[in-house]
Amino acid sequence: MTTVGAARGPVSVDERWEQFHRRGPYALLALSTVISALSMDAFDMPRTERYLAGALVVLAVVLQLCWDLTRDGRPMRRRDPTAAGLVYYVLRTVIAFVLTWLNPLFAIYAVLGYFDSGHLLPKRAVRAGLFVYAVIMSGSQSGGLPPQDVLQWALFAGLLLLNGSLTLAFAHLDRRESEVAAERAATITQLEQANARLEQALAENAGLHAQLLVQAREAGVADERRRLAAEIHDTIAQGLTGIIAQLQVVTATSDPELAREHLTRATTLARHSLGEARRSVQNLGPTALDHDTLAEALKKTVAEWAERTGVDARFTVTGTEEPLHDEVAATLLRIAQEALANTARHAAAHRAGVTLSYMGDEITLDVRDDGRGFDPLVLRPRSGANGFGLDGMRARAERIAGTVTVESEEGGGGTAVSARVPLVRHAAADHHPDRRR
């Protein structure tokens, strides 16, 4: 069974001091009362003084109870001096002084004045209050008040000098502690203000980041339109022009062999143009991502590629999979397809590996093979390139603020293509049934 004390954890220094200020007066008063009662005969206290001491002990208990009710549970070390606190301090000092006058051992109770003078008295009165308690302690240590002979007066004066010096030192240390606490509080306030400004700056940066993403997407859409227009002009439009030319020859000739030859050419051009049209349409939105996540689509792509080419290929996912923005997923899928296509055409590889890594704020795609490799310096990216191959992969990654790096060694060192892009999550991932994991 777990106790309440065990569940609270370690007690702080302030809490220990607060416990002392609450329970210490009663404990010290009880201890000094018991010891003084046992030593009454040694000090030869008259009966009237004994009765007076008992009455003062009861008065001290009542005063302490009233003070505890006045505090209303507020911590001693976290409150400013008040009139009630000043009255409590003065009355307790008078009681302690009279008790010590009657019996020097009541100084055990009087020692309380050293611990709470800085919290109950105004700053200007702290030294005076400490001096009064130095007088009380010196009288007790010298044998009682008032001193009876010259030797006791000399002893009292020496002890007063010592206790007064100690109280001044304690007052100085308490003042320094208060100054350090004030400086610490000011530093904490400055840190809180700095954190507030930092949070505001982070919020502004988040807004700018979102705005930049929107602008980047708009720029990517415009770039994709330009790319598609260039592909239509360079492939489909030219193919249609060639088909028209071949059909014009067919309609203008009466030679069956020549007509059959041009019809064959027109058919070939039509098939080629159809393939180019399908490829261009697929580049706008891969059908593989219609119902699968990027990891699932890559896994199927790698499996189909391995079956088609006969190359031993494996797919691996590292990190925690997250739903990706459509543009990010489409870009990485196209880069993987192009890299695998290059491996099949040029590498003559026996093994290949595709790794998709989720790395916090970015995602990495690595495609490696053990083929014959090439010299990357020979195939430098061309400015404004719209074609396929390495230039096309780099262009695709740059559209979403990513990069593509190639490591290869000519003569059998293999090739590694690595694409790193920001991890932009899908806004409606939690509501899209096909993208839930």
Secondary structure as GFF3:
##gff-version 3
##sequence-region A 1 437
A	DSSP	alpha_helix	4	8	.	.	.	ID=ss1
A	DSSP	alpha_helix	13	38	.	.	.	ID=ss2
A	DSSP	alpha_helix	40	43	.	.	.	ID=ss3
A	DSSP	alpha_helix	47	71	.	.	.	ID=ss4
A	DSSP	three_ten_helix	76	78	.	.	.	ID=ss5
A	DSSP	alpha_helix	83	102	.	.	.	ID=ss6
A	DSSP	three_ten_helix	104	106	.	.	.	ID=ss7
A	DSSP	alpha_helix	107	110	.	.	.	ID=ss8
A	DSSP	alpha_helix	113	120	.	.	.	ID=ss9
A	DSSP	three_ten_helix	123	125	.	.	.	ID=ss10
A	DSSP	alpha_helix	126	141	.	.	.	ID=ss11
A	DSSP	alpha_helix	150	231	.	.	.	ID=ss12
A	DSSP	pi_helix	232	236	.	.	.	ID=ss13
A	DSSP	alpha_helix	237	252	.	.	.	ID=ss14
A	DSSP	alpha_helix	256	284	.	.	.	ID=ss15
A	DSSP	three_ten_helix	287	289	.	.	.	ID=ss16
A	DSSP	alpha_helix	294	309	.	.	.	ID=ss17
A	DSSP	beta_strand	312	318	.	.	.	ID=ss18
A	DSSP	alpha_helix	326	342	.	.	.	ID=ss19
A	DSSP	pi_helix	343	347	.	.	.	ID=ss20
A	DSSP	beta_strand	351	359	.	.	.	ID=ss21
A	DSSP	beta_strand	362	369	.	.	.	ID=ss22
A	DSSP	alpha_helix	389	399	.	.	.	ID=ss23
A	DSSP	beta_strand	403	408	.	.	.	ID=ss24
A	DSSP	beta_strand	415	422	.	.	.	ID=ss25
A	DSSP	three_ten_helix	429	431	.	.	.	ID=ss26
A	DSSP	three_ten_helix	433	435	.	.	.	ID=ss27
###
